[in-house]
Amino acid sequence: MVVASFYLLPTIMASVLNGILITVTYLITYQQLDSFTLTRIIISMVLTNVFALAFSVFMQNKNRQLLENDKFNQLRNKILELIAAADHLSKILPAIILGIEKEHPDVLCSILLIDDSGKHLVLGSAPSLPDFYNKAVDGIAIGRGKGSCGTAAFTRERVTVTDISTHPYWTAWAELAKKAGLGSCWSEPIIDSKGKLLGTFAIYHRTKSTPNEMDFTLIEQISNLVRIAIERDKADKIIWHQANFDNLTQLPNRNLLIEHLTAAIENAKRDKKQIAIAMLDIDNFKDINDSLGHSVGDKLLVESANRIKSCIRKNDIVARLGGDEFIIVLVGTITEIDIDNIGQKLLSTLAQPYTIDDQSVHYTASIGIARYPDDAANIDTLLRNADQAMYNAKAQGRNSIHYFTEHMRTDFLKRMEIIKDLRIAITQQQFHMVYQPIVNLSNNTITKAEALIRWQHPEKGLISPLDFIPIAEATGLITEISEWIFNEVTQKVKYWRETYCQNLMISINTSPVQYKNKGKQITAWVDSLKEREIDPQAIAIEITENLLMENQAEVVSVLDQIRLKGIAVSIDDFGTGYCSFSYLKNYAIDYLKIDKSFVQNMSADNKDAALCEAIIVMASKLNIDVIAEGIETDQQKEFLTKAGCRYGQGYLLAMPLVKDDFEQLLIKEQKK
């Protein structure tokens, strides 16, 4: 009965009941039992009561601890759920503090976070402390003697102040703490997994108080939860920043740009205003990377981003799409004059010289403009139209601004259609070659020809190379097309040399794309000639003057390799590019082809005739043979022959011929 009472009744009630029970037992039995037996019974009942009482108190304490642990576990799980749900720190920290204060009504808590400088603590959360107190401690310096939290952050050790009014750490804040009704403070530094200080967690009591073992456990566990929350918040911010900002320039990237544009278009639609998109691209940025190195190129991009930001208004947005492309969003009602003024400011600012790694760097930019809602009603189309306008600015000479027009839209759709048809044409081999003879003007013999590609579309008919070759180069399809040309030409030239003309040479035009990656495709062509038992002199490689000047180091290296193996090199369209005569002296070249624009405009006393004559004389002095393109009249042929031009090409001499007709021409030449 004694033991059962402590299970069934509260401890005090059970103790009183058992006291009565023992007394009644004694009164009932003291006359019936001898003194020895009675004493044993009473002592046994008293001892049973004492041990049952002790066990009951022990179990109550254990139950209280379990209950407190259960409450803390519930609080911890709630906080972890908030962290897992990626709630903001401003929501998680108050939840931690309020949860503690609910379970421990006699305490007040605060969380201070380290600032960006690493020298001060700023308020993270302290919802129950007075506002005047929070304002006073917000920004407290980290250092020994700077209150409990400042000292804990400095020493990175727990600081226990049992009496704020007398402790030396609190001298400067004693009156403030008294006004706030604070008697003691225990502060724990919050340190992350890498040993970096994140902040402090503090527990205040209104009276003098010394923490016990359970208090220390609570402080440590809460500090760990705060640490997890802060680390998660920092990780989320890093992930968000990396996902939305360019790592090099720290400008918004495409993801964040789309968000900004979406909001800007919604606002413009609501307010019936317009926005303008400027696509900015650095001219010839690849040359800067190739000549000065990628590190200089990266620094140039960073400086360019800073200059762009200095040119735009506060509400405007600038983002980097990648490479050397930037997008500028001009927000709000803005006139063409305003757009042009900003654009001209950008061009002039970016064109100013840069000093990077003790090197002076100059460059220009091209800008394309598209406007909402005039040019497009959605983001994708707006960006695409600005991109088209920017490419038109480059085509018109770079360092300029170009506005999107409806004509560009038509060109874009035509371009997309040609790209689609080109892929099909490569698969179905819709191409064929024609050969335009190159005539020796002194004796009218033919031992050379230029191979020209033609595209016979099954539905659209003959498509001009002027329409599809630039697109093939821009998309990289020119590599596959050129491979087909080389195989087709070398197969025919081998047969023609063996059958009709043993010294026949066919010229093949090459693209700038083929000289990238160290001219791997072209050098592979030359190596294949030996395997196929074709004389290297059967092939000549044609390059444009602009290609040589814009990519000297890259192109010349490839040309030197192939010339050593017997391949002739011809410069096409000479005089239309940079026309720098110095490279003719420095680089080994076999043929110069005078552009047809000079030949066709010649007369006996004009400047074109003088230029042609000068080119012929200069080339002769350098042991370079000249081929005049576009000869269409007898007068042109006669003048060029008298001037010393060795070879000619044009409709007067011979039209481009399909392979069967060209073969017949070779047969006639053989009979001569």
C-alpha positions as CSV (number, residue, x, y, z in Angstrom):
1,M,0.0,0.0,0.0
2,V,2.9,2.4,0.8
3,V,4.6,1.8,-2.6
4,A,1.3,1.9,-4.5
5,S,0.3,5.2,-3.0
6,F,3.3,6.9,-4.6
7,Y,2.3,5.6,-8.0
8,L,-1.3,6.5,-7.6
9,L,-1.2,9.8,-5.7
10,P,0.9,13.0,-5.7
11,T,4.0,12.8,-3.6
12,I,2.9,15.0,-0.7
13,M,-0.5,13.4,-0.5
14,A,1.0,9.9,-0.6
15,S,3.5,10.9,2.2
16,V,0.7,12.2,4.4
17,L,-1.5,9.2,3.7
18,N,1.3,6.8,4.6
19,G,2.0,8.8,7.8
20,I,-1.6,8.3,8.8
21,L,-1.4,4.6,7.8
22,I,1.7,4.0,9.9
23,T,0.1,5.8,12.9
24,V,-3.2,3.8,12.6
25,T,-1.2,0.6,12.3
26,Y,0.7,1.3,15.4
27,L,-2.4,2.2,17.4
28,I,-4.3,-0.9,16.3
29,T,-1.5,-3.4,16.9
30,Y,0.6,-2.1,19.8
31,Q,-1.4,-4.1,22.4
32,Q,-1.6,-7.3,20.2
33,L,2.0,-7.6,19.4
34,D,5.1,-7.7,21.4
35,S,7.4,-4.7,21.4
36,F,10.0,-6.4,19.2
37,T,7.6,-7.4,16.4
38,L,5.8,-4.1,16.5
39,T,9.0,-2.2,16.2
40,R,10.0,-4.2,13.2
41,I,6.7,-3.6,11.4
42,I,6.7,0.1,12.1
43,I,10.4,0.6,11.0
44,S,9.7,-1.5,7.9
45,M,6.8,0.7,7.0
46,V,8.7,4.0,7.7
47,L,11.7,2.8,5.6
48,T,9.4,1.7,2.8
49,N,7.8,5.1,2.8
50,V,11.2,6.9,2.8
51,F,12.5,4.9,-0.1
52,A,9.3,5.1,-2.0
53,L,9.3,8.9,-1.5
54,A,12.9,9.2,-2.7
55,F,12.2,7.0,-5.7
56,S,9.1,9.1,-6.5
57,V,11.0,12.3,-6.3
58,F,13.8,10.9,-8.5
59,M,11.3,9.7,-11.1
60,Q,9.6,13.1,-11.1
61,N,12.9,14.8,-11.7
62,K,13.6,12.4,-14.6
63,N,10.2,13.0,-16.0
64,R,10.7,16.7,-15.8
65,Q,14.0,16.4,-17.6
66,L,12.4,14.2,-20.3
67,L,9.6,16.7,-20.7
68,E,12.0,19.5,-21.0
69,N,14.1,17.5,-23.5
70,D,10.9,16.7,-25.4
71,K,10.0,20.4,-25.5
72,F,13.5,21.3,-26.7
73,N,13.4,18.5,-29.4
74,Q,10.1,19.9,-30.6
75,L,11.6,23.4,-30.7
76,R,14.7,22.1,-32.5
77,N,12.6,20.1,-35.0
78,K,10.5,23.2,-35.7
79,I,13.6,25.3,-36.3
80,L,15.2,22.6,-38.5
81,E,12.0,22.5,-40.6
82,L,12.2,26.3,-41.0
83,I,15.9,25.9,-42.1
84,A,15.1,23.1,-44.5
85,A,12.3,25.1,-46.0
86,A,14.9,27.8,-46.8
87,D,13.0,30.4,-44.7
88,H,14.9,33.7,-44.3
89,L,17.1,34.3,-41.4
90,S,14.9,37.1,-40.2
91,K,12.1,34.5,-39.6
92,I,14.3,31.7,-38.2
93,L,16.2,33.7,-35.5
94,P,13.1,35.2,-33.8
95,A,11.5,31.7,-33.9
96,I,14.5,30.3,-32.0
97,I,14.4,33.0,-29.3
98,L,10.7,33.0,-28.8
99,G,10.7,29.2,-28.5
100,I,13.3,29.4,-25.7
101,E,11.6,32.2,-23.9
102,K,8.3,30.4,-24.0
103,E,9.8,27.4,-22.3
104,H,11.9,29.5,-19.9
105,P,9.8,32.5,-19.0
106,D,12.5,33.9,-16.7
107,V,15.1,34.5,-19.5
108,L,15.5,36.9,-22.3
109,C,17.6,36.1,-25.4
110,S,19.5,37.9,-28.2
111,I,21.4,36.9,-31.2
112,L,24.1,39.3,-32.6
113,L,25.7,38.7,-36.0
114,I,29.2,39.7,-37.2
115,D,29.2,42.5,-39.8
116,D,31.0,42.6,-43.2
117,S,34.0,44.3,-41.7
118,G,34.4,41.6,-39.1
119,K,34.9,44.2,-36.4
120,H,31.4,44.8,-35.0
121,L,28.3,42.8,-34.0
122,V,25.0,43.8,-35.4
123,L,21.5,42.9,-34.2
124,G,20.3,39.6,-35.5
125,S,17.2,39.2,-33.3
126,A,16.1,40.1,-29.8
127,P,12.3,40.4,-29.9
128,S,11.8,40.6,-26.1
129,L,14.5,43.1,-25.2
130,P,13.6,46.8,-25.1
131,D,14.1,48.7,-28.3
132,F,16.4,51.3,-26.7
133,Y,18.7,48.5,-25.5
134,N,18.7,46.8,-28.9
135,K,19.6,50.1,-30.6
136,A,22.4,50.7,-28.1
137,V,24.1,47.3,-28.7
138,D,23.5,47.2,-32.4
139,G,27.0,47.7,-33.9
140,I,28.9,47.0,-30.7
141,A,32.7,46.6,-31.2
142,I,34.3,43.2,-30.9
143,G,37.0,43.3,-28.1
144,R,37.9,42.3,-24.6
145,G,35.8,44.2,-22.1
146,K,33.1,45.1,-24.7
147,G,30.3,43.6,-22.7
148,S,29.6,39.8,-22.6
149,C,29.0,39.4,-26.4
150,G,31.8,41.6,-27.6
151,T,34.2,39.7,-25.3
152,A,32.9,36.3,-26.3
153,A,33.3,37.2,-29.9
154,F,36.8,38.4,-29.3
155,T,38.0,35.5,-27.2
156,R,35.8,32.9,-28.9
157,E,35.0,31.5,-25.5
158,R,31.8,31.5,-23.4
159,V,31.5,34.5,-21.1
160,T,29.4,34.2,-17.9
161,V,28.5,37.4,-16.1
162,T,26.5,36.7,-13.0
163,D,26.1,40.4,-11.9
164,I,26.0,42.9,-14.7
165,S,26.0,45.9,-12.2
166,T,29.5,45.1,-10.8
167,H,31.3,43.3,-13.7
168,P,34.1,45.2,-15.4
169,Y,33.0,44.1,-18.9
170,W,29.7,46.0,-18.4
171,T,31.0,49.3,-16.9
172,A,30.0,51.3,-20.0
173,W,26.6,49.6,-20.2
174,A,25.7,49.1,-16.6
175,E,23.2,51.9,-16.4
176,L,21.6,50.8,-19.7
177,A,21.3,47.3,-18.5
178,K,19.7,48.5,-15.2
179,K,17.2,50.5,-17.2
180,A,16.4,47.4,-19.2
181,G,16.0,45.4,-16.0
182,L,18.9,43.0,-16.8
183,G,20.8,41.4,-13.9
184,S,23.0,38.7,-15.5
185,C,24.2,37.7,-19.0
186,W,25.7,34.5,-20.4
187,S,27.1,34.8,-23.9
188,E,28.3,32.0,-26.3
189,P,30.3,32.6,-29.5
190,I,28.8,31.1,-32.7
191,I,31.6,29.6,-34.8
192,D,31.1,27.8,-38.1
193,S,32.5,24.4,-39.2
194,K,35.6,26.2,-40.6
195,G,36.3,28.0,-37.4
196,K,35.0,31.4,-38.6
197,L,33.1,33.6,-36.2
198,L,29.4,34.1,-37.1
199,G,28.1,36.0,-34.1
200,T,27.0,35.4,-30.5
201,F,24.0,34.0,-28.6
202,A,23.2,35.5,-25.2
203,I,20.8,34.6,-22.4
204,Y,19.8,37.4,-19.9
205,H,18.3,37.0,-16.5
206,R,16.5,39.9,-14.6
207,T,18.3,38.9,-11.4
208,K,21.8,37.8,-10.5
209,S,22.2,34.2,-11.8
210,T,24.8,31.5,-12.2
211,P,24.2,28.9,-14.9
212,N,24.1,25.2,-14.1
213,E,25.0,22.2,-16.2
214,M,21.6,22.2,-17.9
215,D,21.9,25.9,-18.7
216,F,25.3,25.2,-20.4
217,T,23.8,22.4,-22.4
218,L,20.9,24.7,-23.5
219,I,23.4,27.4,-24.5
220,E,25.5,25.0,-26.6
221,Q,22.5,23.4,-28.3
222,I,20.9,26.7,-29.2
223,S,24.2,28.1,-30.5
224,N,24.5,25.1,-32.8
225,L,21.0,25.6,-34.2
226,V,21.8,29.3,-34.8
227,R,25.1,28.2,-36.5
228,I,23.2,25.8,-38.8
229,A,20.7,28.5,-39.7
230,I,23.3,31.1,-40.4
231,E,25.5,28.7,-42.5
232,R,22.4,27.6,-44.5
233,D,21.4,31.3,-45.1
234,K,25.0,32.1,-46.2
235,A,25.0,29.0,-48.5
236,D,21.7,30.0,-50.0
237,K,22.9,33.5,-50.7
238,I,26.1,32.2,-52.3
239,I,24.1,29.8,-54.5
240,W,21.6,32.5,-55.4
241,H,24.4,34.9,-56.2
242,Q,26.3,32.4,-58.4
243,A,23.1,31.5,-60.2
244,N,22.2,35.1,-60.9
245,F,25.4,37.1,-61.2
246,D,28.4,36.9,-63.6
247,N,31.4,35.6,-61.7
248,L,33.9,37.8,-63.5
249,T,32.2,41.3,-63.7
250,Q,29.6,40.7,-60.8
251,L,26.9,42.0,-63.2
252,P,23.6,40.3,-63.4
253,N,23.6,37.3,-65.7
254,R,21.0,36.1,-68.1
255,N,18.8,34.6,-65.3
256,L,18.5,37.8,-63.3
257,L,18.3,39.8,-66.5
258,I,15.1,37.9,-67.5
259,E,13.6,38.6,-64.1
260,H,14.4,42.3,-64.3
261,L,13.1,42.4,-67.9
262,T,9.9,40.7,-67.0
263,A,9.2,43.2,-64.2
264,A,10.2,46.1,-66.5
265,I,7.9,45.0,-69.3
266,E,5.0,44.5,-66.9
267,N,5.6,48.0,-65.5
268,A,5.9,49.5,-69.0
269,K,2.7,47.7,-70.1
270,R,0.8,49.0,-67.0
271,D,2.1,52.6,-67.3
272,K,1.9,52.6,-71.1
273,K,5.6,53.4,-71.4
274,Q,8.4,52.0,-73.4
275,I,11.8,50.4,-72.6
276,A,14.8,50.0,-74.8
277,I,17.2,47.1,-75.0
278,A,20.8,47.8,-76.0
279,M,23.0,44.8,-77.0
280,L,26.6,45.8,-76.7
281,D,29.5,43.7,-78.1
282,I,33.2,44.5,-78.0
283,D,34.7,44.7,-81.5
284,N,37.5,42.2,-82.2
285,F,37.7,41.0,-78.6
286,K,39.1,37.7,-79.8
287,D,42.2,39.6,-81.1
288,I,42.7,41.1,-77.7
289,N,42.6,37.7,-76.0
290,D,44.9,36.1,-78.6
291,S,47.5,38.9,-78.6
292,L,47.5,40.0,-75.0
293,G,46.3,36.9,-73.2
294,H,43.0,35.9,-71.5
295,S,44.0,37.5,-68.2
296,V,44.2,40.9,-69.9
297,G,40.9,40.1,-71.6
298,D,39.3,39.4,-68.3
299,K,40.5,42.6,-66.7
300,L,39.3,44.5,-69.8
301,L,35.8,43.0,-69.4
302,V,35.7,44.1,-65.7
303,E,36.8,47.6,-66.6
304,S,34.3,47.7,-69.4
305,A,31.5,46.7,-67.0
306,N,32.5,49.5,-64.7
307,R,32.5,52.0,-67.5
308,I,29.1,50.9,-68.8
309,K,27.6,51.3,-65.3
310,S,29.0,54.8,-65.2
311,C,27.2,55.8,-68.4
312,I,23.7,54.6,-67.5
313,R,21.0,56.0,-65.3
314,K,20.2,54.8,-61.8
315,N,17.1,52.8,-62.8
316,D,18.7,51.3,-65.9
317,I,20.0,47.7,-65.8
318,V,23.2,46.3,-67.2
319,A,23.9,42.5,-67.5
320,R,26.6,40.4,-69.0
321,L,25.3,37.6,-71.2
322,G,28.7,35.9,-71.6
323,G,31.9,36.4,-73.6
324,D,32.1,40.1,-74.6
325,E,28.3,40.7,-74.8
326,F,26.5,43.1,-72.5
327,I,22.8,43.9,-72.3
328,I,21.6,47.4,-71.1
329,V,18.0,47.9,-70.3
330,L,16.9,51.5,-70.5
331,V,13.8,51.8,-68.4
332,G,10.9,54.2,-68.6
333,T,9.7,56.6,-71.3
334,I,12.7,57.4,-73.3
335,T,13.1,59.2,-76.7
336,E,15.3,58.3,-79.5
337,I,17.4,61.4,-78.7
338,D,17.9,60.1,-75.1
339,I,18.8,56.6,-76.4
340,D,21.2,58.0,-78.9
341,N,22.9,60.2,-76.3
342,I,23.4,57.3,-73.9
343,G,24.6,55.1,-76.8
344,Q,27.1,57.8,-77.9
345,K,28.3,58.2,-74.4
346,L,28.8,54.4,-74.1
347,L,30.8,54.4,-77.4
348,S,33.0,57.3,-76.5
349,T,33.6,56.1,-72.9
350,L,34.5,52.5,-74.0
351,A,36.8,53.9,-76.8
352,Q,39.0,55.6,-74.3
353,P,42.4,53.9,-73.8
354,Y,42.8,51.3,-71.0
355,T,46.0,50.7,-69.0
356,I,46.1,47.0,-68.0
357,D,49.2,45.3,-66.7
358,D,51.3,48.3,-67.9
359,Q,49.9,47.9,-71.4
360,S,47.8,50.4,-73.3
361,V,44.7,48.8,-74.8
362,H,42.3,50.4,-77.2
363,Y,39.0,48.9,-78.5
364,T,35.6,50.0,-79.7
365,A,32.1,48.5,-79.3
366,S,29.0,48.0,-81.5
367,I,25.5,48.5,-80.1
368,G,22.1,47.3,-81.4
369,I,18.9,48.8,-80.1
370,A,15.4,47.3,-79.9
371,R,12.4,48.8,-78.2
372,Y,9.3,47.5,-76.4
373,P,6.6,47.5,-77.5
374,D,7.5,48.9,-81.0
375,D,9.9,46.2,-82.1
376,A,8.8,43.2,-80.0
377,A,6.2,42.3,-77.4
378,N,8.1,39.6,-75.5
379,I,11.6,39.2,-74.1
380,D,13.0,36.5,-76.4
381,T,12.0,38.5,-79.5
382,L,13.3,41.7,-78.0
383,L,16.7,40.2,-77.2
384,R,16.9,38.6,-80.7
385,N,16.0,41.8,-82.4
386,A,18.6,43.8,-80.4
387,D,21.2,41.1,-81.4
388,Q,20.3,41.5,-85.1
389,A,20.7,45.2,-84.8
390,M,24.1,44.8,-83.1
391,Y,25.3,42.6,-85.9
392,N,24.2,45.2,-88.4
393,A,26.2,47.8,-86.5
394,K,29.3,45.5,-86.9
395,A,28.6,45.0,-90.6
396,Q,28.5,48.8,-91.1
397,G,32.0,49.2,-89.8
398,R,31.8,48.7,-86.0
399,N,32.0,51.4,-83.3
400,S,28.4,52.5,-84.1
401,I,24.8,52.2,-83.0
402,H,22.1,50.6,-85.1
403,Y,18.4,50.4,-84.5
404,F,16.3,47.3,-85.2
405,T,14.1,47.6,-88.4
406,E,11.5,45.3,-89.9
407,H,13.9,44.6,-92.8
408,M,16.2,42.9,-90.3
409,R,13.4,40.6,-89.2
410,T,12.9,39.5,-92.8
411,D,16.7,39.0,-93.1
412,F,16.7,37.0,-89.9
413,L,13.9,34.7,-91.0
414,K,15.6,34.2,-94.4
415,R,18.8,33.4,-92.5
416,M,17.1,30.8,-90.4
417,E,15.6,29.2,-93.5
418,I,18.9,29.1,-95.2
419,I,20.6,27.4,-92.2
420,K,17.9,24.8,-92.1
421,D,18.2,24.2,-95.9
422,L,22.0,24.1,-95.7
423,R,21.9,21.2,-93.2
424,I,19.7,19.3,-95.6
425,A,21.8,20.2,-98.6
426,I,25.0,18.8,-96.9
427,T,23.2,15.5,-96.0
428,Q,21.7,15.2,-99.5
429,Q,24.7,16.6,-101.4
430,Q,22.8,19.2,-103.3
431,F,26.1,21.0,-104.2
432,H,28.1,20.8,-107.4
433,M,31.3,22.4,-108.5
434,V,32.1,24.6,-111.5
435,Y,35.5,25.6,-112.7
436,Q,36.5,29.0,-114.1
437,P,39.6,28.8,-116.2
438,I,42.6,31.1,-115.5
439,V,44.2,32.0,-118.8
440,N,47.8,32.8,-119.5
441,L,47.4,36.2,-121.2
442,S,50.6,36.0,-123.1
443,N,49.7,32.8,-125.1
444,N,46.0,32.1,-124.2
445,T,46.7,28.7,-122.7
446,I,44.8,27.3,-119.7
447,T,46.7,25.4,-117.0
448,K,44.8,26.8,-114.0
449,A,41.3,27.2,-112.8
450,E,39.4,28.3,-109.7
451,A,36.9,25.8,-108.2
452,L,33.6,27.5,-107.3
453,I,30.7,25.8,-105.4
454,R,27.1,26.0,-106.6
455,W,24.0,25.0,-104.7
456,Q,21.0,23.7,-106.7
457,H,18.1,23.6,-104.3
458,P,15.4,21.1,-105.4
459,E,12.6,23.7,-105.0
460,K,14.2,27.1,-104.9
461,G,16.6,26.6,-107.7
462,L,20.2,27.9,-107.8
463,I,21.2,29.8,-104.6
464,S,24.0,32.3,-104.9
465,P,27.2,31.6,-102.9
466,L,26.9,35.2,-101.7
467,D,23.7,34.2,-99.9
468,F,24.8,31.0,-98.2
469,I,28.6,31.1,-97.8
470,P,28.6,33.8,-95.1
471,I,25.9,32.0,-93.2
472,A,27.8,28.7,-93.5
473,E,30.9,30.4,-92.1
474,A,28.9,32.0,-89.2
475,T,27.3,28.6,-88.2
476,G,30.5,26.5,-88.7
477,L,28.8,24.5,-91.5
478,I,31.5,25.7,-93.8
479,T,33.9,23.1,-92.4
480,E,31.7,20.2,-93.7
481,I,31.1,22.0,-97.0
482,S,34.8,22.7,-97.5
483,E,35.6,19.0,-96.8
484,W,33.2,18.0,-99.6
485,I,34.8,20.6,-101.9
486,F,38.3,19.3,-101.3
487,N,37.4,15.7,-101.9
488,E,35.4,16.6,-105.1
489,V,38.2,18.8,-106.5
490,T,41.2,16.6,-105.7
491,Q,39.4,13.6,-107.2
492,K,38.9,15.4,-110.5
493,V,42.2,17.2,-110.6
494,K,44.1,13.9,-110.2
495,Y,42.2,12.4,-113.1
496,W,42.6,15.5,-115.3
497,R,46.4,15.8,-114.6
498,E,46.9,12.1,-115.5
499,T,44.7,12.3,-118.6
500,Y,44.7,15.8,-120.2
501,C,47.0,18.4,-118.5
502,Q,49.9,17.2,-116.3
503,N,50.6,20.6,-114.8
504,L,47.0,21.6,-114.1
505,M,46.4,23.6,-110.9
506,I,43.0,24.1,-109.2
507,S,42.5,26.8,-106.7
508,I,40.3,26.2,-103.7
509,N,38.9,29.1,-101.6
510,T,39.3,28.8,-97.8
511,S,37.3,30.3,-95.0
512,P,38.6,32.0,-91.8
513,V,36.9,29.3,-89.8
514,Q,39.3,26.7,-91.3
515,Y,42.3,28.5,-89.8
516,K,41.1,28.1,-86.2
517,N,42.5,25.3,-84.1
518,K,45.9,25.8,-85.9
519,G,44.4,25.1,-89.3
520,K,43.8,21.4,-88.5
521,Q,41.5,20.8,-91.5
522,I,43.8,22.5,-94.1
523,T,47.0,20.7,-92.8
524,A,45.0,17.4,-92.9
525,W,44.2,18.1,-96.6
526,V,47.8,18.6,-97.4
527,D,48.8,15.4,-95.6
528,S,46.1,13.4,-97.5
529,L,47.5,14.5,-100.9
530,K,50.5,12.3,-100.4
531,E,48.4,9.3,-99.3
532,R,46.3,9.7,-102.5
533,E,49.3,10.2,-104.7
534,I,48.4,13.7,-105.8
535,D,51.1,16.2,-106.6
536,P,50.9,19.1,-104.1
537,Q,51.3,21.5,-107.1
538,A,47.9,20.4,-108.3
539,I,46.2,22.5,-105.6
540,A,46.4,26.2,-104.7
541,I,44.9,27.6,-101.5
542,E,43.1,31.0,-101.8
543,I,42.8,33.4,-98.9
544,T,41.3,36.8,-98.7
545,E,43.5,39.8,-97.9
546,N,41.4,40.7,-94.9
547,L,41.8,37.2,-93.5
548,L,45.6,37.5,-93.6
549,M,45.6,40.9,-92.0
550,E,43.1,40.2,-89.2
551,N,44.6,36.8,-88.1
552,Q,48.3,37.2,-89.2
553,A,49.9,34.9,-86.6
554,E,47.3,32.2,-86.9
555,V,47.0,32.2,-90.7
556,V,50.7,32.7,-91.5
557,S,51.7,29.7,-89.4
558,V,49.3,27.5,-91.3
559,L,50.4,28.9,-94.7
560,D,54.1,28.4,-93.9
561,Q,53.4,24.7,-93.1
562,I,51.5,24.0,-96.3
563,R,54.0,26.0,-98.6
564,L,56.8,23.9,-97.3
565,K,54.9,20.9,-98.6
566,G,54.5,22.4,-102.1
567,I,51.1,24.0,-101.9
568,A,50.8,27.4,-103.7
569,V,49.1,30.3,-101.9
570,S,47.0,32.9,-103.6
571,I,45.6,36.2,-102.1
572,D,42.1,36.8,-103.4
573,D,40.4,40.2,-103.7
574,F,43.7,42.1,-103.4
575,G,43.2,45.8,-102.9
576,T,39.8,45.7,-101.2
577,G,41.1,45.1,-97.7
578,Y,43.8,46.7,-95.6
579,C,46.1,46.7,-98.7
580,S,49.2,46.7,-96.6
581,F,52.1,46.0,-99.0
582,S,54.5,45.1,-96.2
583,Y,53.1,41.6,-95.7
584,L,53.9,40.8,-99.3
585,K,57.5,41.3,-98.4
586,N,57.4,39.4,-95.1
587,Y,55.3,36.4,-96.2
588,A,55.9,33.9,-99.0
589,I,53.0,34.3,-101.5
590,D,52.7,32.8,-104.9
591,Y,49.8,34.7,-106.5
592,L,48.0,38.0,-106.2
593,K,44.5,38.2,-107.6
594,I,43.5,41.9,-108.4
595,D,39.9,42.4,-107.4
596,K,37.5,42.7,-110.3
597,S,36.2,46.1,-109.0
598,F,39.6,47.6,-110.1
599,V,39.7,45.8,-113.4
600,Q,36.1,46.6,-114.5
601,N,36.5,50.3,-113.7
602,M,39.8,50.7,-115.7
603,S,40.2,53.2,-118.4
604,A,43.4,54.5,-120.0
605,D,43.7,57.5,-117.7
606,N,41.9,56.7,-114.4
607,K,43.2,55.8,-111.0
608,D,42.0,52.2,-111.1
609,A,44.2,51.6,-114.1
610,A,47.2,53.2,-112.3
611,L,46.6,51.1,-109.2
612,C,46.4,47.9,-111.3
613,E,49.6,48.8,-113.1
614,A,51.3,49.6,-109.8
615,I,50.2,46.3,-108.2
616,I,51.6,44.4,-111.2
617,V,54.9,46.1,-111.1
618,M,55.2,45.7,-107.4
619,A,54.3,42.0,-107.5
620,S,56.8,41.4,-110.4
621,K,59.6,42.9,-108.3
622,L,58.7,40.5,-105.5
623,N,58.5,37.5,-107.8
624,I,54.7,37.1,-107.3
625,D,52.5,36.2,-110.3
626,V,49.4,38.4,-110.8
627,I,45.9,37.1,-111.8
628,A,43.5,39.8,-112.8
629,E,39.8,39.0,-112.0
630,G,36.7,40.1,-113.8
631,I,38.1,40.7,-117.4
632,E,35.1,41.4,-119.5
633,T,36.4,43.5,-122.4
634,D,39.2,43.3,-125.0
635,Q,40.4,46.7,-123.8
636,Q,40.8,45.4,-120.3
637,K,42.7,42.3,-121.5
638,E,45.0,44.4,-123.7
639,F,45.8,46.9,-121.0
640,L,46.6,44.2,-118.4
641,T,48.7,42.3,-120.9
642,K,50.8,45.4,-121.8
643,A,51.1,46.2,-118.1
644,G,52.8,42.8,-117.5
645,C,49.9,40.9,-115.9
646,R,50.6,37.2,-116.5
647,Y,47.2,35.6,-115.9
648,G,43.6,36.6,-116.3
649,Q,40.1,35.4,-115.3
650,G,36.7,36.6,-116.4
651,Y,33.7,36.2,-118.6
652,L,35.6,37.4,-121.7
653,L,38.1,34.6,-121.3
654,A,35.9,31.8,-120.1
655,M,32.7,31.3,-118.1
656,P,32.6,29.0,-115.0
657,L,32.1,25.5,-116.4
658,V,30.6,22.4,-115.0
659,K,33.1,19.5,-114.8
660,D,32.1,17.9,-118.1
661,D,32.4,21.2,-120.0
662,F,35.7,22.0,-118.3
663,E,37.0,18.6,-119.3
664,Q,36.1,19.3,-122.9
665,L,38.0,22.5,-122.6
666,L,41.1,20.6,-121.4
667,I,40.8,18.3,-124.3
668,K,40.8,21.2,-126.7
669,E,43.8,22.6,-124.9
670,Q,45.6,19.3,-125.2
671,K,45.0,19.3,-129.0
672,K,46.7,22.7,-129.3
